[in-house]
């Protein structure tokens, strides 16, 4: 958003960019151009500036000079109307090393990540609506991660197969679909035909979420690797609706791999995802305590008893502050229904920038196991009973609760 944009200045509490106040601004020398997005058109001019990720009060700030950027002069975006969102810029973190559309005089054609020397970064969101997350620069990798090849030439796109939601959806991606793994998308985007096929399950979600434990797990394969989203991940209670609803919206996109899906924030609240420009590829791990990569455990007594003695991850707190990332640039189609109504389900989340990601395991004797998918009525005593052969007692078990509502989250942390 620019101070030269009259509609932009109408948003209360949202900062706008003022080139007259910047000592590093350079006029790009070009004319304005219209960009079409799913939310509407934007009139912008390409200029040159020093761009930083992170800022005042942060422990780390990454800056690059002579970065081309589009200064918004006018817009008709529904996502920037009223108090829908609080972000004022879109920062693209794609994997290409160079930019194809650099017109501004004196600007570098290298991408922002290329200028910053960042080969990989990790993103993870805490569970719960509106909960913040973390952006890790150059995070370490380890055995907890599953590698997923990227097939998109410009975006973080992967192949999608094997979709199943209980007994429905088995033939939705046959032989395959394409999928974008997108931090700027609030929900799960799916073709209209796919949502219709999943409707026997999605349409059965109770408005008060009372049947959440009866719903099946959403299973799918990205790059051939199996991933799962439990009902607590694909069902949400939007604050502006006040009722539980499926975290799906219709998108109309195609790819050379078949109909396109978008895995947005529900995926990042479940999985710690590393975007690796070398390859390019994704490295995906279960999101553990403190948004830390961790082993994936199935919350069944048999599996837990078999794996409890050898699979542990230590609780350590680590975080650095950073600005919100905003929505992304590709022209996603407008939503035609669902939890976001007629507005695009763009993400407006807060990511904390960390200069160092945490280690994958803690010191011996300090390990914890994170359980997910437990009944909301589960007690510490019942969790301890599962681990009774390992000497776990109820007072050693910490049950999880959502920070915004105080309701049980279906998680527990036995030692």
C-alpha positions as CSV (number, residue, x, y, z in Angstrom):
1,X,0.0,0.0,0.0
2,X,1.3,3.4,-0.9
3,X,0.6,6.9,0.3
4,X,-0.2,7.7,-3.3
5,X,-3.1,5.3,-3.1
6,X,-6.3,7.1,-1.9
7,X,-8.3,3.9,-1.1
8,X,-5.3,2.5,0.8
9,X,-5.3,5.5,3.3
10,X,-8.9,4.7,4.2
11,X,-7.9,1.6,6.1
12,X,-7.6,2.3,9.9
13,X,-4.5,1.1,11.7
14,X,-2.8,-0.2,8.5
15,X,0.6,1.3,7.7
16,X,1.1,2.7,4.2
17,X,4.4,3.2,2.3
18,X,5.5,6.8,1.7
19,X,8.3,7.0,-0.9
20,X,8.9,10.7,0.0
21,X,10.0,9.6,3.5
22,X,12.5,7.0,2.2
23,X,16.2,7.8,1.6
24,X,16.6,4.6,-0.4
25,X,13.7,5.0,-2.8
26,X,14.5,5.2,-6.5
27,X,11.9,6.0,-9.3
28,X,11.7,3.1,-11.6
29,X,10.9,5.4,-14.6
30,X,8.0,3.3,-15.9
31,X,4.3,3.7,-16.1
32,X,1.5,2.2,-14.1
33,X,0.1,-1.2,-14.8
34,X,-3.0,-3.1,-13.9
35,X,-2.6,-6.5,-12.1
36,X,-5.6,-8.8,-11.8
37,X,-6.0,-10.8,-8.6
38,X,-8.8,-13.1,-7.4
39,X,-10.0,-10.3,-5.1
40,X,-10.0,-7.6,-7.9
41,X,-7.6,-5.3,-9.9
42,X,-4.6,-3.4,-8.6
43,X,-3.0,-0.4,-10.3
44,X,0.7,-0.3,-9.5
45,X,4.0,1.1,-10.7
46,X,7.3,-0.7,-10.4
47,X,10.0,1.3,-8.5
48,X,13.2,0.4,-6.6
49,X,13.7,0.2,-2.8
50,X,15.7,-1.5,-0.1
51,X,13.5,-4.3,1.2
52,X,13.8,-5.9,4.7
53,X,12.2,-8.8,6.3
54,X,12.0,-8.1,10.0
55,X,12.3,-4.7,11.5
56,X,12.4,-2.5,14.6
57,X,12.4,-4.5,17.8
58,X,13.2,-7.8,16.0
59,X,16.3,-9.7,16.9
60,X,17.1,-10.3,13.2
61,X,16.5,-8.3,10.0
62,X,17.3,-9.4,6.5
63,X,17.8,-6.6,3.9
64,X,18.5,-6.4,0.2
65,X,19.2,-3.3,-1.9
66,X,17.9,-2.3,-5.3
67,X,14.8,-4.5,-5.0
68,X,12.1,-3.9,-7.6
69,X,8.6,-3.6,-6.0
70,X,5.2,-2.7,-7.2
71,X,3.9,0.5,-5.5
72,X,0.1,0.3,-5.3
73,X,-1.6,3.4,-6.7
74,X,-5.2,2.3,-6.7
75,X,-7.1,-1.0,-6.0
76,X,-10.4,-2.6,-5.9
77,X,-9.5,-5.5,-3.6
78,X,-12.2,-6.9,-1.3
79,X,-9.4,-8.2,1.0
80,X,-8.3,-4.6,1.6
81,X,-11.8,-3.3,2.4
82,X,-12.9,-2.3,5.9
83,X,-11.3,-4.3,8.7
84,X,-11.0,-7.6,6.8
85,X,-7.2,-7.7,7.1
86,X,-4.3,-5.8,8.6
87,X,-1.5,-6.5,6.2
88,X,-0.2,-3.8,3.9
89,X,2.3,-5.6,1.6
90,X,2.8,-8.9,-0.1
91,X,6.3,-10.5,0.0
92,X,6.9,-13.2,-2.5
93,X,9.2,-16.0,-1.4
94,X,9.2,-18.1,-4.5
95,X,12.0,-20.5,-5.5
96,X,13.2,-19.0,-8.9
97,X,16.6,-17.3,-8.7
98,X,15.7,-14.5,-11.1
99,X,12.6,-12.3,-11.8
100,X,11.1,-12.2,-15.3
101,X,9.2,-8.9,-15.0
102,X,11.8,-6.4,-13.9
103,X,11.2,-3.0,-15.7
104,X,12.5,-0.5,-13.2
105,X,15.7,1.2,-14.1
106,X,18.6,0.2,-11.8
107,X,16.8,-2.7,-10.2
108,X,18.3,-6.1,-9.7
109,X,16.7,-9.0,-11.6
110,X,17.6,-11.4,-8.8
111,X,14.8,-12.6,-6.6
112,X,14.6,-11.4,-3.0
113,X,15.7,-14.8,-1.5
114,X,18.6,-14.9,-4.0
115,X,19.7,-11.4,-2.9
116,X,19.4,-12.4,0.8
117,X,21.4,-15.6,0.2
118,X,18.5,-17.7,1.7
119,X,18.4,-21.2,0.2
120,X,15.7,-22.6,2.5
121,X,13.2,-21.3,5.1
122,X,10.7,-23.0,7.3
123,X,7.1,-22.1,8.2
124,X,5.0,-23.4,11.0
125,X,1.8,-22.1,12.7
126,X,0.5,-22.8,16.1
127,X,-2.8,-24.6,16.4
128,X,-5.9,-22.5,16.9
129,X,-7.7,-19.8,14.9
130,X,-5.6,-16.7,14.5
131,X,-2.6,-18.2,16.4
132,X,0.8,-16.9,15.2
133,X,3.6,-18.9,13.8
134,X,7.3,-18.9,13.0
135,X,9.4,-18.2,9.9
136,X,12.8,-19.9,10.3
137,X,15.7,-18.9,8.1
138,X,18.0,-21.8,7.0
139,X,16.5,-24.3,9.4
140,X,18.3,-27.6,10.0
141,X,16.9,-30.8,8.5
142,X,16.8,-34.3,10.0
143,X,15.2,-37.7,10.1
144,X,11.8,-36.3,11.0
145,X,11.3,-34.7,7.6
146,X,9.7,-36.2,4.5
147,X,11.0,-34.9,1.2
148,X,8.5,-33.8,-1.4
149,X,9.7,-32.8,-4.9
150,X,8.5,-29.4,-6.3
151,X,7.1,-29.6,-9.8
152,X,6.2,-26.0,-10.3
153,X,8.5,-23.7,-12.3
154,X,7.5,-20.6,-10.5
155,X,5.4,-21.6,-7.5
156,X,5.7,-24.2,-4.7
157,X,3.6,-26.8,-6.5
158,X,3.7,-30.5,-5.9
159,X,1.8,-33.6,-7.3
160,X,-1.3,-34.7,-5.4
161,X,-2.7,-38.2,-5.4
162,X,-4.6,-40.7,-3.1
163,X,-7.2,-38.3,-1.6
164,X,-9.5,-40.1,0.8
165,X,-11.9,-38.8,3.4
166,X,-13.3,-41.9,4.9
167,X,-15.1,-43.8,2.2
168,X,-15.3,-40.9,-0.3
169,X,-12.8,-39.2,-2.5
170,X,-10.8,-42.2,-3.7
171,X,-11.0,-41.3,-7.4
172,X,-10.7,-37.5,-7.1
173,X,-7.0,-37.3,-8.3
174,X,-6.7,-40.2,-10.7
175,X,-4.1,-40.3,-12.1
176,X,-3.1,-37.1,-10.3
177,X,-3.8,-33.5,-9.4
178,X,-1.5,-30.5,-8.8
179,X,-1.3,-28.8,-5.4
180,X,0.1,-25.5,-4.2
181,X,1.5,-25.4,-0.7
182,X,0.6,-21.8,0.1
183,X,1.2,-19.7,3.3
184,X,-1.0,-17.0,1.9
185,X,-4.2,-19.1,1.7
186,X,-6.4,-19.4,4.7
187,X,-8.2,-22.7,3.9
188,X,-8.0,-25.8,1.7
189,X,-8.8,-24.9,-1.9
190,X,-10.4,-27.7,-4.0
191,X,-12.2,-28.0,-7.3
192,X,-16.0,-27.9,-7.3
193,X,-16.2,-31.5,-8.3
194,X,-14.0,-32.5,-5.4
195,X,-16.0,-30.6,-2.8
196,X,-19.2,-32.2,-4.2
197,X,-17.6,-35.6,-3.9
198,X,-16.6,-34.9,-0.3
199,X,-19.9,-33.4,0.7
200,X,-21.3,-36.6,2.4
201,X,-18.7,-36.0,5.1
202,X,-18.3,-32.2,4.9
203,X,-22.1,-31.7,4.9
204,X,-22.4,-33.8,8.0
205,X,-20.3,-31.5,10.3
206,X,-22.4,-30.3,13.2
207,X,-22.7,-26.6,13.7
208,X,-21.5,-27.0,17.3
209,X,-18.7,-29.5,16.3
210,X,-20.4,-32.1,18.5
211,X,-19.6,-34.9,16.1
212,X,-16.0,-34.0,15.4
213,X,-14.7,-37.3,16.9
214,X,-16.9,-39.2,14.5
215,X,-15.5,-37.6,11.4
216,X,-12.8,-39.4,9.3
217,X,-9.2,-38.2,8.8
218,X,-8.4,-36.5,5.5
219,X,-5.6,-38.5,3.8
220,X,-3.6,-37.5,0.7
221,X,-0.2,-38.0,-0.9
222,X,2.1,-35.1,-1.9
223,X,4.8,-36.3,-4.2
224,X,3.9,-39.8,-3.3
225,X,4.3,-39.3,0.5
226,X,1.3,-39.8,2.8
227,X,-0.1,-36.9,4.9
228,X,-3.1,-36.6,7.1
229,X,-5.3,-33.8,8.4
230,X,-7.6,-34.8,11.3
231,X,-11.1,-33.3,11.7
232,X,-9.7,-30.7,14.1
233,X,-7.6,-29.4,11.2
234,X,-10.1,-29.4,8.3
235,X,-13.0,-28.1,10.4
236,X,-12.9,-24.6,11.7
237,X,-15.1,-22.2,13.6
238,X,-14.8,-18.8,11.8
239,X,-15.3,-15.9,14.2
240,X,-17.6,-14.1,11.8
241,X,-19.8,-17.2,11.4
242,X,-19.9,-18.5,14.9
243,X,-20.5,-22.1,13.8
244,X,-18.3,-25.0,12.8
245,X,-17.8,-25.4,9.1
246,X,-15.5,-27.2,6.7
247,X,-12.2,-25.4,6.0
248,X,-12.7,-25.8,2.3
249,X,-13.4,-23.3,-0.5
250,X,-13.9,-23.8,-4.2
251,X,-11.1,-22.9,-6.6
252,X,-11.1,-23.2,-10.4
253,X,-7.5,-23.9,-11.4
254,X,-5.9,-26.5,-13.6
255,X,-2.3,-27.6,-14.1
256,X,-0.4,-30.0,-16.3
257,X,-0.8,-32.6,-13.5
258,X,-4.6,-32.3,-13.3
259,X,-7.1,-30.2,-11.3
260,X,-5.3,-27.9,-8.8
261,X,-5.7,-27.8,-5.1
262,X,-4.3,-25.3,-2.5
263,X,-3.1,-26.4,0.9
264,X,-3.2,-23.3,3.1
265,X,-3.1,-22.6,6.8
266,X,-4.7,-25.8,8.0
267,X,-1.7,-27.7,6.6
268,X,0.8,-25.4,8.3
269,X,-0.9,-25.7,11.6
270,X,-0.3,-29.5,11.4
271,X,3.0,-29.7,9.6
272,X,6.4,-27.9,9.9
273,X,7.3,-27.1,6.3
274,X,10.7,-26.2,4.9
275,X,10.8,-24.6,1.5
276,X,14.1,-25.6,-0.1
277,X,15.2,-23.7,-3.3
278,X,17.8,-26.3,-4.0
279,X,16.0,-28.9,-6.0
280,X,13.6,-27.3,-5.5
281,X,11.8,-29.4,-2.9
282,X,9.8,-29.3,0.3
283,X,10.8,-31.0,3.6
284,X,7.8,-31.7,5.8
285,X,7.6,-32.8,9.4
286,X,5.0,-33.1,12.0
287,X,4.6,-29.8,13.9
288,X,5.7,-30.5,17.5
289,X,5.7,-28.6,20.7
290,X,6.6,-24.9,20.1
291,X,6.2,-25.3,16.3
292,X,9.2,-27.6,16.3
293,X,9.7,-30.5,13.8
294,X,8.9,-33.8,15.5
295,X,8.1,-37.4,14.7
296,X,4.5,-38.2,13.7
297,X,2.6,-40.3,16.1
298,X,-0.9,-41.8,15.7
299,X,-3.0,-41.4,18.8
300,X,-3.9,-45.0,19.3
301,X,-3.0,-46.9,22.4
302,X,-1.3,-49.8,20.6
303,X,1.0,-47.5,18.5
304,X,1.7,-45.3,21.5
305,X,2.7,-48.2,23.7
306,X,5.0,-49.6,21.0
307,X,6.7,-46.3,20.2
308,X,6.8,-44.4,23.5
309,X,10.1,-45.8,24.7
310,X,12.1,-44.9,21.6
311,X,10.4,-41.8,20.2
312,X,10.7,-38.6,22.2
313,X,11.1,-34.9,21.6
314,X,12.2,-32.4,24.1
315,X,10.3,-29.1,24.8
316,X,12.4,-26.1,24.1
317,X,11.1,-22.6,23.5
318,X,12.6,-20.5,20.7
319,X,11.2,-17.6,18.8
320,X,12.0,-14.2,17.2
321,X,9.5,-11.5,16.2
322,X,8.8,-10.4,12.6
323,X,6.1,-8.7,10.5
324,X,3.1,-10.5,8.9
325,X,3.7,-11.9,5.5
326,X,0.4,-10.9,3.9
327,X,-1.3,-12.7,1.0
328,X,0.4,-14.0,-2.0
329,X,0.6,-12.6,-5.6
330,X,-0.8,-15.3,-8.0
331,X,-4.3,-14.6,-9.2
332,X,-6.4,-17.1,-7.2
333,X,-10.0,-17.3,-8.2
334,X,-12.7,-15.6,-6.1
335,X,-14.4,-17.8,-3.6
336,X,-17.9,-18.7,-4.6
337,X,-19.0,-19.9,-1.2
338,X,-18.0,-21.5,2.1
339,X,-16.7,-20.0,5.3
340,X,-15.3,-16.9,3.6
341,X,-18.4,-16.1,1.7
342,X,-17.8,-14.0,-1.4
343,X,-14.4,-12.8,-0.2
344,X,-11.1,-14.5,-1.0
345,X,-9.8,-16.5,1.9
346,X,-6.5,-14.7,2.0
347,X,-4.3,-15.4,5.0
348,X,-3.4,-12.6,7.4
349,X,-1.2,-14.2,10.0
350,X,1.7,-13.2,12.2
351,X,5.0,-15.0,11.6
352,X,7.8,-14.6,14.1
353,X,11.2,-14.5,12.4
354,X,13.8,-16.8,13.9
355,X,17.5,-16.6,13.0
356,X,18.1,-20.1,14.3
357,X,15.6,-23.0,14.2
358,X,15.6,-25.3,17.3
359,X,17.4,-28.6,17.5
360,X,15.4,-31.7,16.5
361,X,15.8,-33.4,19.9
362,X,16.7,-32.4,23.4
363,X,19.1,-33.7,26.0
364,X,18.7,-37.2,27.3
365,X,16.1,-37.6,30.0
366,X,14.2,-34.5,29.1
367,X,12.0,-35.9,26.3
368,X,8.3,-35.4,25.8
369,X,5.8,-37.0,23.5
370,X,3.1,-34.9,21.8
371,X,-0.3,-36.7,21.4
372,X,-2.8,-35.3,18.9
373,X,-6.4,-36.3,18.0
374,X,-7.4,-37.3,21.6
375,X,-11.1,-37.0,22.6
376,X,-11.8,-33.6,24.0
377,X,-13.0,-35.3,27.2
378,X,-9.7,-37.2,27.7
379,X,-8.3,-36.8,31.2
380,X,-4.7,-36.8,32.3
381,X,-5.4,-40.0,34.2
382,X,-6.6,-41.7,31.0
383,X,-3.5,-40.6,29.1
384,X,-1.2,-41.8,31.9
385,X,-3.0,-45.2,31.8
386,X,-1.9,-45.7,28.2
387,X,1.7,-45.3,29.4
388,X,1.4,-47.0,32.8
389,X,4.0,-49.7,31.9
390,X,6.6,-46.8,31.6
391,X,5.7,-45.4,35.0
392,X,3.9,-42.3,33.8
393,X,1.5,-40.7,36.3
394,X,-1.3,-38.3,35.8
395,X,0.5,-35.4,37.4
396,X,3.2,-35.7,34.7
397,X,0.7,-35.2,31.9
398,X,-0.1,-31.8,30.5
399,X,-3.3,-31.5,28.6
400,X,-3.6,-28.9,25.8
401,X,-6.1,-26.1,25.6
402,X,-6.8,-23.5,22.9
403,X,-5.4,-20.1,23.9
404,X,-8.3,-18.1,22.4
405,X,-11.2,-20.1,23.8
406,X,-9.8,-22.1,26.7
407,X,-11.4,-25.3,25.2
408,X,-9.5,-28.6,25.1
409,X,-7.4,-29.0,22.0
410,X,-7.3,-32.8,21.9
411,X,-3.5,-32.8,22.7
412,X,-1.5,-34.0,25.6
413,X,2.2,-34.1,26.6
414,X,3.2,-37.2,28.6
415,X,7.0,-37.4,29.4
